[in-house]
Amino acid sequence: MQDNLNPRYPSRYMILFGIATGCRFSEVVGLTWDCVDFKQQTIKINKTFDYQRTLDFLPTKNDGSMRTISVDPFTLSFLKELLVYQQTKLKKEKTARTWCL
């Protein structure tokens, strides 16, 4: 699957991230780069994205859903690849999207 990863198509990254972390779909879609700590190898799950109604960020399902999870090196490497691609693309297009996946 790694050979099929292309940052222009983030859906495969989303699937891999969900499998690697067990996050709910709305948590995966709600992930922003400020939640990713590459040095500590952790990700904060502190919000979701309501893709059905409001198209906006919302709190997690319950307080217990807010958590920090450890992430394996492979997952971090493909997230880093996606981050570099998005930063390059944002500079070219001069947009301000801060979503991760």
matplotlib code that plots the C-alpha trace (Angstrom):
import matplotlib.pyplot as plt

x = [0.0, 2.9, 3.8, 0.3, 0.5, 0.3, -0.1, -2.4, -4.9, -5.1, -7.9, -5.3, -3.4, -6.7, -7.3, -3.8, -4.0, -7.4, -6.1, -2.8, -4.6, -8.1, -9.5, -13.0, -13.5, -14.6, -11.5, -9.3, -10.9, -10.7, -7.0, -4.9, -1.2, -1.0, -2.1, 0.9, 4.1, 6.8, 9.4, 7.4, 5.8, 2.3, -1.0, -3.6, -7.2, -9.1, -11.8, -13.8, -15.0, -18.8, -18.7, -22.5, -24.2, -22.1, -18.9, -17.1, -15.0, -16.8, -15.8, -15.0, -17.9, -17.3, -14.6, -13.0, -12.5, -10.0, -6.6, -3.0, -1.9, 1.5, 2.2, 4.6, 7.5, 5.8, 2.7, 4.8, 6.8, 3.8, 2.3, 5.5, 5.4, 1.9, 2.9, 5.8, 3.5, 0.8, 3.3, 4.8, 1.3, 0.1, 3.1, 2.3, -1.4, -1.2, -4.1, -4.5, -5.8, -4.5, -6.2, -3.9, -5.7]
y = [0.0, 2.4, 2.3, 3.6, 6.7, 10.0, 13.2, 14.6, 11.9, 12.0, 9.3, 6.5, 8.4, 8.7, 5.0, 4.1, 6.5, 5.1, 1.6, 2.5, 4.5, 3.2, 6.7, 7.3, 8.7, 12.2, 12.3, 11.5, 14.2, 16.6, 16.2, 19.3, 19.7, 21.4, 18.0, 16.2, 16.1, 14.5, 14.7, 13.1, 10.7, 11.5, 12.9, 14.7, 13.8, 16.8, 17.5, 16.0, 17.3, 17.3, 16.3, 15.7, 18.8, 21.8, 21.2, 22.5, 21.3, 20.0, 18.5, 14.8, 12.4, 12.6, 13.8, 10.4, 10.6, 13.4, 11.7, 11.7, 8.6, 7.3, 6.7, 4.3, 5.6, 4.4, 6.4, 9.5, 9.1, 9.2, 12.1, 14.0, 13.3, 14.7, 17.7, 18.6, 18.2, 20.4, 23.1, 23.2, 23.4, 26.1, 28.3, 28.0, 28.5, 31.0, 29.3, 28.8, 25.3, 23.8, 20.4, 17.4, 14.6]
z = [0.0, 0.7, -3.0, -3.8, -1.5, -3.3, -1.3, -3.9, -2.8, 1.0, 1.3, 1.4, 4.2, 6.1, 5.8, 7.0, 9.8, 11.0, 10.9, 12.7, 15.5, 15.8, 15.5, 14.4, 10.9, 12.3, 14.4, 11.4, 9.4, 12.3, 12.7, 12.3, 12.1, 15.5, 17.0, 15.6, 17.7, 15.5, 18.2, 21.0, 18.4, 19.7, 18.3, 20.3, 19.5, 20.8, 18.2, 15.4, 12.1, 11.3, 7.7, 7.5, 8.9, 9.9, 8.0, 11.1, 14.0, 17.0, 20.4, 20.6, 21.2, 25.0, 27.4, 27.5, 23.7, 24.2, 24.3, 23.3, 21.4, 20.6, 16.9, 15.2, 13.0, 9.8, 10.5, 11.4, 8.2, 5.9, 7.9, 7.4, 3.7, 3.6, 5.6, 3.3, 0.3, 1.8, 2.8, -0.6, -2.2, 0.2, -0.6, -4.3, -4.0, -1.1, 0.8, 4.5, 5.0, 8.2, 8.2, 8.3, 6.5]

ax = plt.figure().add_subplot(projection="3d")
ax.plot(x, y, z, "-o")
ax.set_aspect("equal")
plt.show()
